[in-house]
Structures are given as C-alpha cells and as structure tokens.
Amino acid sequence: MTTFLPRVATALALFLPAVSAATVDDGPRDGEPAWGGCFSTGKEEYEIDGKYDIALQEGETWKVIWSSALIEEPNLGLPWLVCRRNQDADLKAAAQAEWDAHKAAGEEWLAERRRIDEIAGKKKPGDIAHVETTHFYIAWGVPKIKTADKKSYNEWQAAHLYAARLEEMYANFQEMFGIEDGNNLRNKHHVYVFDKLREARRVMPVYTGLIGDTTVKRAGGAKKESALVTFRDKSLYPSDDDFFRHLTHSMTHQFTSVFYDIRWFGPGEYGLTPPWLNDKYGWLDAGLAHWFERRQAGSTDTYCIREQDTTDRWKGNDWYKNVLKAVRAEATPKFAEVATLPTQALNAKQHQFAWSWVDFLMNNFDRKQMGVAMKLAKQETRTGDILKEAFGLSMLNFESKWIEWVLVDYAEKAKADSEFWYPGIPFR
C-alpha cells in the first residue's frame, strides 16, 4: 500500500546523500532556549510545498531515491535547512556540508538522466520527468494524462504515479511467488515512456539494442540492464488504464526474466541460458503476462515484440467464453504440443489457452508454487516434471482437471454476461 510522508519530515529518508551529519532536532536540549532547537543540530525544519506530496510517497518495500521535480524544488526536496540562527561554526559547517553533498549528488544524477532527453531529441532539458525509486528508473515524456477518476497529472506527477504503481506491482509479484530480491539477476528496471514514436525510436537502440514501432524490451541479465522503451500510442491504448494494463503485461515479462539465482546451480551448471522463459516455456511466459494483464483490467490486447502481433485475435475479447466454447466442442489445443513451443511460435488461439492453463494453476494451487514452477523452468526441467514437482500433477491429469474446472468456473463467469467482470488489483 502506498503512503504519503508528512511534508515536514524529521529525517532524510528520500535520498542518499554522500555525507551523513547531524539529524534534524526535535526540540531544544537542556539549557537551550525553547525556540532554539536547531542550535544543537545545525538544522531547522523546512516545509515542502504540498504540490510535491505525490513525489514524497513511499511504500513498505520502496521509496523515492531521486526525483527531477524535487531536485528543482527551491530546497532540493530536503525537509530541512541549514540553521540560520546557529552560531556554532562546527555544527553549521556539518549541516552545510551535508546540504552541499546532496545538491552535488542530485545535480550529477539529473545530468546523467538528462542524456535521455537529448537522445530523444527534446529541444530543452526538463521536457522529460525522471524518477528513481528502489526498483525503478522512470523517464516520462507524456505531457499530460487523465486517470479513470478524472484526475489530471502533468509530466512529473505522472512519472511518480507510474513509479508507485510499478513498485506496488513489483511487490505484489514478489510476495505472490515467494521471490526475494536476492533471487533476481537484476532488481532495477528502466522504463522509458514517450509521447511520440519518433522519440521512442531514437532511445530504443541505445537502451535495448532493438528498434520497433510499439514497445521494445531488453530482459536484463548478468551484464545487461532490464530496460523497456515505449510510447503512449493512443490508438492502441486510449485511456490511462489501457496503457497501464499494457505496461503490466510487459513488466511481467521483465520480472519473470530476471528471476534466476545462481545459487540454484552447482559448479559449471547454468540452467536455461539465457534464462528467459520465452525460449522454451512459451505457455508459461505468455500465460503469466496475460494473466497479470487480465487481472489488472479484465481484458488483453498486448502482444509483445517477441509474440505474434497478429490481427486475428481469435474470437472476441471475452477469453472465458472463447475457451469455454472450445472445451465444450472438444476443440482445444493439446497442452503437450503447445508446451514445447517458444513464446514467439504461439498463435493467437494458443495465447488464450496459455493464459487459461496459467489461470487454472493460479486459482487452484498455492500461488507460491508458481514461483517453484518458474525456478524449475530456469533449471531446464521438463514440463511434465515441473507439473509434478510444483503442483503434483501429471501431463494427463493436468489437462483433464483443467477441463473439469473450465466447464464449471468459466460457465459461471459466462453467465455474468460481461467481458470485463474480473476485479482489478490495487496497483494504483
């Protein structure tokens, strides 16, 4: 859950200064006048303008480290000033050194991030908002968004909004599957969002080594950063919810890709190389991405650059009814055949069944077992053995139990006569 820090803070929790000095005093010490608490610390409280509240948010597992908006705030986003009344030269110098170190570190960080503005072809610095949180670098170049609750956000506000959403999604993903940061190749994901395709296409090859007309990604590994570059294509994603749903799908691929702990292997063992599920476990790779996307908004329109971006989406958008009808007609793909395909070989129909197979496992077993299944896949375990070890199923009874479940569960959902019945999760 995202919370907001008070505008007057008592410790420097948002940033990582190079110098550690005294902390803000919470009041005078013995012998000090009642109004002179900062005489013992060298610092006095500073109230940050309420318009920056969205930039001060944090969650249980994350915080804002740097923000271009806060760095440009009159006091650099710090909740304290060097005490103007203090006559103690040493205290004053220590506080000033900490303030100066923070300023220098912030300017260095922002200068490095501004390179992205130049690469994208922006005419002046500041056209792109930058935020660094515990697990994300966000570069946001969309001038304005409006959310479902009719609230409008400018560039830097939207950057913080999406940083919070993605951090909450990250925490949800990790908790659901029993994953810790130590199990990942990378725990920092770079997300670059632009308003125009031409801007995104300038940045794509620099940060992902790829170029495309929609979203491109580099999965991230031992020597490569996890990076995603996209633009707000309003023809595909007209609303804010649509666009975040698209990012939800894409970031699921990123999260599953970096889940690879070298401690799982003995000397000379490497398992799935590279450790991306899409190479040998397409049903699991695509199924999970679609599952999280549908969980977010009840629909699926995202097909990544490595997925078949076909115009044939196989039936309508109500995947429950599509799968149910196929099961009733005994016209389903055979799991044993699809399970051997990489993600890029799956057709539109197979994508829907990959999602449904994952849906069955996620709703009938402890979800941490899906974390076990992903680990086994990274160890290049045969799919039949993955089902047995993670879920206690054989290839045959997996398919038969899935059919039994679909005939009951999806039939109930079909009776609701709604394509968008599925409750979303609070990623925002």
VOGUMAR-661217 format. One line per 5 residues: number of its first residue (from 1); for each residue x, y, z of C-alpha. Coordinates in steps of 0.001 Angstrom, whole numbers, plus 524288, in hexadecimal, padded with zeros to 5 digits. Each point is the difference from the previous one (the first is absolute). Example, Ala and Ser with C-alpha at 12.3 -4.5 7.8 and 13.67 -1.06 7.14 Angstrom:
BEGIN
1) 8300C 7EE6C 81E78; 8055A 80D70 7FD6C
***
This chain:
BEGIN
1) 80000 80000 80000; 8053A 80D6A 7FC7E; 800C8 80A17 80AC7; 80397 80E4F 8003D; 80AB0 805AF 80861
6) 7FCDC 80C3B 807CF; 80483 80C4D 7F964; 8086B 80366 80BB0; 808C2 7F433 80200; 80963 7FD62 80B1E
11) 80A13 7F812 7F890; 80589 7FF7C 7F25C; 7F900 7F3BB 7FB76; 7FE06 802D4 7F19E; 80DD4 801C9 7FB3A
16) 80D98 7FA48 800FA; 80937 80B2B 80365; 80E99 7FDF8 7FF89; 8021F 80624 80D7B; 7F94B 7FC23 80CA4
21) 7FF51 80AD1 80A11; 7F707 80392 80B40; 7F187 7FD72 7FEAE; 7F523 809EC 8017F; 7FDD7 802B2 80E63
26) 7F284 7FD78 80590; 80162 80AA3 80A1F; 8095F 8074E 808E6; 8090B 7F8D0 80921; 80291 8034C 80E51
31) 804A7 80DE7 8015A; 7FB78 8044D 7F281; 7F584 80A2D 7FDF5; 7F2D3 7FA13 7FC30; 800AA 805FA 7F270
36) 80DCB 7FBA8 7FCFE; 7FFA7 7F141 7FD9F; 80849 80122 7F3D2; 80B17 80572 8084A; 80388 7F1FA 8036D
41) 7FEC8 7FA5C 7F239; 8033C 80A74 7F634; 7F30A 7FD69 7F925; 7F27A 805C8 80048; 7F3A4 7FA58 7FA47
46) 7FB8F 803DD 7F26D; 7F219 7FDFF 7FB2E; 7FF5E 7FAC3 7F22D; 7F4D9 80554 7F7C0; 7F423 7F708 7FFF3
51) 8001F 7FF3C 7F129; 80B8B 7F6AD 8016B; 7F896 7F646 8086E; 7FF25 7F60D 7F4FB; 80ED4 80063 7FF02
56) 80163 7FCE9 80E80; 7F84B 7F35F 7FFAE; 80604 7F31E 803E2; 7FBD9 7F209 802B0; 803FF 7F551 80951
61) 80A22 7FAB3 7F684; 8044A 80C2C 7F8C6; 802D8 80E78 8008A; 80334 80B1A 7F6C3; 80EB7 8019D 7FEF0
66) 800C0 80B49 7F650; 7F61D 80840 7F8CF; 8026A 80A7B 7F5CC; 7F467 80776 8056E; 8051A 7FFD2 80DF7
71) 80DCC 80370 7FBE2; 7FA62 80C1F 7F971; 7F7D3 80368 80BFC; 80582 80C29 806E0; 80654 7F805 80AE4
76) 8033C 7F42A 7F769; 7F51E 7F833 80676; 806DF 7FF91 80D24; 7F782 8018A 80C34; 80A38 80852 806E2
81) 8085C 80C2B 7FE45; 80D1B 803B3 805B2; 7FC72 806C9 80CC1; 80067 80E85 7FD9C; 8009B 8035C 80E80
86) 80AB0 7F690 803CB; 80CBF 80627 80474; 80747 7F302 8018F; 8096A 7FFE6 7F48C; 80268 7F153 8004B
91) 7F194 7FC59 8003E; 7FCE7 809C0 7F57A; 80B26 7FB2F 7F77B; 7FBD1 7F1C9 80186; 7F205 80326 7FC20
96) 804AB 80847 7F48E; 808FD 7F503 7FB76; 7F4A8 7F664 80011; 7F744 8097D 7F8A6; 80AC2 802AC 7F5FB
101) 802BB 7F16B 7FE46; 7F1AE 7FD6D 7FD80; 7FF79 80B0D 7F61C; 80C12 7FB14 7F8E3; 7FB37 7F1DC 7FFBC
106) 7F2AC 8044E 7FB0C; 805D0 8085B 7F53F; 808D8 7F4CE 7FBC9; 7F46F 7F685 7FFB2; 7F784 80978 7F867
111) 80AB9 80321 7F630; 80175 7F183 7FD19; 7F14B 7FE66 7FE66; 7FF2E 80BF4 7F726; 807E3 7F874 7F5EB
116) 7F34D 7F8DC 7FD2E; 7F984 80CFB 7FCC3; 80AB0 802C8 7F618; 7FF6B 7F281 7F9E3; 7F138 80121 7FEA8
121) 801DE 80CC5 7F8A7; 7F9D9 808F4 80A13; 80308 80E34 7FD4E; 801FD 803E4 80E1B; 8034C 7F91C 80CCB
126) 7F443 7FDC5 80890; 7F6C8 7FAF3 7F581; 8017E 7F276 805F2; 7FD9F 7FD31 80E61; 80926 7F69E 806EA
131) 7FDC4 7F807 80C47; 80870 7F5B6 80678; 7F9D4 7F712 80A1E; 80515 7F3DF 806C9; 7FD32 7F732 7F461
136) 7FD97 80923 7F474; 8059B 80AC8 7F7A6; 7F4C9 80729 7F972; 80198 80989 7F4AB; 7F2BD 805CA 7FCAB
141) 7FDC7 80882 7F409; 7F11B 80040 7FEFD; 7FB99 80E0D 802C3; 7F302 7FCC2 80675; 7F7A2 7F467 803DD
146) 7F26F 7FEC6 805BB; 7FCA5 7F478 808A7; 7F302 7F8E8 8013B; 7FC5E 8086C 80BAD; 8011F 80C19 7F732
151) 80C81 804EB 8065C; 80A19 8066B 7F741; 80EA2 7FE37 801AF; 80AEC 807B0 7F9B1; 80CCC 7F996 7FBFC
156) 806E9 7FF49 80CF9; 7F397 7FC6D 8075F; 7FD2C 7F4FA 7F65E; 80DF6 7FB1C 8015A; 7FE0A 7FEAE 80EA3
161) 7F283 7FA07 7FE49; 80566 7F567 7F71B; 80BD9 7FDE5 808AE; 7F6C9 7FD32 80B5B; 7F782 7F6F8 7F7BF
166) 80B93 7F84D 7FAF1; 80613 7FED5 80D89; 7F32A 7FAB9 80540; 7FF21 7F66C 7F4B7; 80E0C 7FBCD 8028B
171) 7FD35 7FDC6 80E73; 7F37F 7F88B 7FCC8; 80733 7F751 7F644; 80B0C 7FD01 80982; 7F709 7FD06 80B6E
176) 7F6BA 7F7BE 7F7D0; 80AC4 7F70A 7FB2B; 808D8 80009 80BE9; 80AE9 80748 7F90B; 80A2F 80863 806C4
181) 808EE 80A03 7F9C9; 80B6B 7F6B7 8021F; 7F9B5 7F657 7F687; 800C4 8098D 7F4A0; 80A9C 8032A 7F633
186) 7FB69 80E17 8004C; 7F7E3 807A0 809AC; 7FFB0 80CCA 7F894; 7F753 80180 7F411; 8015D 80B5C 7F689
191) 7F31C 804B9 7FA39; 80014 80A91 7F571; 7F2CE 80560 7FBAE; 7FE94 80A14 7F538; 7F51A 8078C 7F988
196) 80482 7FDAC 7F20F; 804AB 7F3EF 7F8C7; 80B47 80797 7FA0A; 80510 8032F 80DA9; 7FEF4 7F1E5 80466
201) 806C2 7FB18 7F3B0; 80BAE 808C8 802B3; 80165 7FA72 80DB6; 7FCDF 7F1A0 7FD41; 80CFD 7FBAF 7F9FF
206) 807F3 8073E 80A3C; 7F9C1 7F964 80BBD; 7FAB9 7F335 7FA8F; 807D3 7FD34 7F3A9; 7F30E 7FE98 7F8C2
211) 7F700 808AD 7F82A; 7F17F 7FEA5 7FD26; 7F32A 806F8 7FE30; 7F9FD 7FCAF 80D39; 806BF 7FB90 80C86
216) 80D85 7F9FA 80022; 806CB 7F9C0 80B8D; 80D03 7FAA2 8043D; 7FDCA 7F57B 80A11; 80B96 802F4 808A3
221) 80A97 7F6B3 8042D; 80D4D 7FF08 80630; 805CB 80A4A 7F6E8; 7F3E5 806F3 7FAE5; 7F626 808F9 80677
226) 7F180 7FCF6 7FFC6; 7FAA7 80A8E 7F712; 7F313 80304 7F969; 7FD86 80AF5 7F63D; 7F26C 80388 7FB3C
231) 7F73F 80B36 7FC24; 7F204 80359 8035D; 7F91A 7FAEE 7F3D4; 7F253 80559 80219; 7FAAD 7F82C 7F492
236) 80355 7F376 8074D; 7FEFC 804EC 80DF9; 7F668 80B55 80043; 7FE64 800BB 80EC2; 8099B 80047 80B36
241) 7FAC3 7F2D1 80484; 8027F 7FA56 7F27E; 80DFA 804AF 80001; 802EF 7FB37 80DAB; 7FA20 7F2D9 7FC8B
246) 8098F 7FF69 7F4A3; 80B5D 80322 80920; 7FB14 7F5B7 8097E; 80135 7F5AD 7F560; 80D6D 804AA 7FBCF
251) 8058B 80133 80DB7; 7FB66 7F247 80357; 8092E 7FB3C 7F561; 80AE1 80820 8060F; 7FDA1 7FAD2 80DB3
256) 7FF92 7F1C0 7FBC0; 80C41 801E4 7F7D5; 808CE 804E3 80AE7; 7FB77 7F550 8096F; 80C51 7F7C0 7FF71
261) 80871 7FD2B 80BF2; 80D90 7FAAF 7FD3D; 7FF73 7F908 80D30; 7F649 7F666 7FA0A; 80AF1 7F9E5 7F81A
266) 80C2F 7F82A 802B3; 80D80 80329 7FA8B; 7FF7E 800E0 7F140; 7F112 7FF73 7FFA9; 7F84F 80B1F 7FA13
271) 7F26B 7FADC 7FD47; 7F7C0 80724 7F5F8; 80921 808F6 7F87B; 7FC73 80A89 7FE0E; 7F67D 7FE9B 80B4C
276) 7F410 8056D 7F90A; 7F3D7 7F783 80086; 7FC36 8039B 7F215; 80A89 7F74D 7FA0E; 7FAD1 7F2D7 8049D
281) 7F409 8025A 8087E; 7F78E 808D2 7F79E; 7F344 7FBAC 80641; 80514 80439 80D56; 8065D 80C82 7FB27
286) 7F440 804E3 7F844; 7F601 7FA38 80953; 80532 80765 80BC1; 800E5 80CE9 7F89D; 7F200 7FEB3 7FB3A
291) 7FB7F 7FBAC 80D79; 80567 80C17 806AF; 7FAE2 808AD 7F519; 7F241 7FA72 8010B; 800C0 80089 80EC5
296) 802D5 80E6D 7FEFC; 7F4D2 803D4 7F703; 7F882 7F400 7FB7A; 80474 80089 7F1E5; 80BDF 7FCE0 7F7B2
301) 804E7 8075C 7F425; 80EAB 7FF4B 801F4; 8089A 7F7CE 7F73E; 80E68 802E4 801FA; 80A7D 8014C 7F5C0
306) 803B0 7F1AC 801FF; 7F1D1 7FBBE 7FF77; 7F810 7FE99 7F391; 7F9CE 80D35 7FDD5; 7F54D 7FA84 7F77C
311) 7F3B6 80727 7FC02; 7F878 7F382 802D0; 7FD6C 80040 80E8A; 7F835 7F347 7FF18; 7F1E8 802E5 80379
316) 7FC73 80BA0 80885; 80611 805E0 80C16; 7F86F 7F75B 80968; 80A33 7F57F 801A8; 7F7C8 7F898 809F1
321) 7F53D 7FD9B 7F624; 809BC 7FD12 7F522; 806FC 7F590 807DF; 7F352 7FA87 80588; 7FA11 7FE3C 7F281
326) 80C30 7F933 7FB06; 80033 7F6D8 80BB7; 7F1BA 7FC9B 7FE14; 8027E 7FD6C 7F193; 80C2F 7F7F4 8031B
331) 80793 8093B 7F735; 80AF8 803EC 80920; 80E85 7FFCD 7FCDD; 80722 7F4A8 80649; 807F9 804B6 80B81
336) 80AEA 7F63D 7FD50; 801C6 805CF 7F26C; 7FF48 80E4D 803E3; 808D9 7FDF9 80BD8; 80BB6 7FDE3 7F711
341) 7FE7D 80CE8 7F8AD; 80772 80CA9 80288; 7F7D4 80C2B 8022E; 80291 8053E 7F262; 7FA24 7F3AC 7F9F4
346) 7F2E8 800E2 80703; 7F489 80443 7F799; 7F4B2 8085B 804C9; 7F7B7 7F450 803F6; 80B22 7F9B2 80767
351) 80252 80CA7 80770; 7F255 7FF32 80598; 801E7 7F1F9 80451; 80D5A 802F7 805C7; 7F938 80A58 8082A
356) 7F54E 7F664 803E5; 809A9 7F55F 80412; 806FC 809EE 8088F; 7F2DA 804DE 804F7; 7FCB1 7F21D 8044A
361) 80CD1 7FE69 80759; 7FF2E 80D70 8064E; 7F238 7FDB0 804EA; 80110 7F1F8 804AB; 80D51 7FF58 80695
366) 80807 8080D 80967; 8054B 80AC9 7F745; 80D80 7FE94 805C7; 80062 7F323 7F896; 8005D 807EA 7F388
371) 80CA8 805BC 80527; 804C5 7F205 801A2; 7FBC7 7FD08 7F204; 80785 80BAB 7FAB0; 80C20 7FBF1 80794
376) 7FEF6 7F24C 7FA6E; 7FEA5 805AF 7F24F; 80C5B 807EA 8020D; 80690 7F321 80399; 7FB78 7FA99 7F2CA
381) 7F6C7 7F629 8060F; 7F6DF 7F8BE 7F6D5; 7F234 8057E 8003D; 7FA68 7F31D 804C1; 80965 80010 80B7D
386) 7FCDA 80E48 802D6; 7F194 7FCA7 80112; 80308 7F467 808C1; 8099C 806C9 80928; 7F90A 80D13 80111
391) 7F1BE 7FBDC 7FF65; 7FF80 7F140 801B6; 7FA44 7FE2B 7F269; 8036E 7F78D 7F466; 7FEC2 804EF 7F211
396) 7F384 7F819 7FE4D; 7F8EB 80362 80C86; 8042C 80E3D 7FEB7; 7F859 8010A 7F36A; 7F449 7F827 804E2
401) 7FF17 807C0 80CB5; 8014C 80CB6 7F87C; 7F49C 7FBEE 7F72D; 7F794 7FC7F 80BCE; 802F0 80D1A 8064C
406) 7FD59 807F5 7F3A7; 7F2CD 7F974 7FE05; 7FBC7 8048C 80D7B; 8077F 80C82 802BA; 7FF76 80655 7F296
411) 7F1C1 7FC16 7FE5F; 7FCCA 807D6 80C32; 80795 80BA4 7FAE1; 7F960 7FEF8 7F2BE; 7F2C6 800F7 806BC
416) 80406 80D5A 80501; 7FFAF 80434 7F1A8; 80AF2 809A9 801CE; 80D0E 80087 7F931; 805BC 8083C 80AC7
421) 7FB4E 7F8E0 80BFD; 80D4A 7FE04 805F7; 8035C 80864 80BE6; 80C76 807A6 7FE85; 80AF2 80083 809D9
426) 80473 80C86 806BD; 80C47 802F5 7F836; 7FC36 80E2D 80123
***
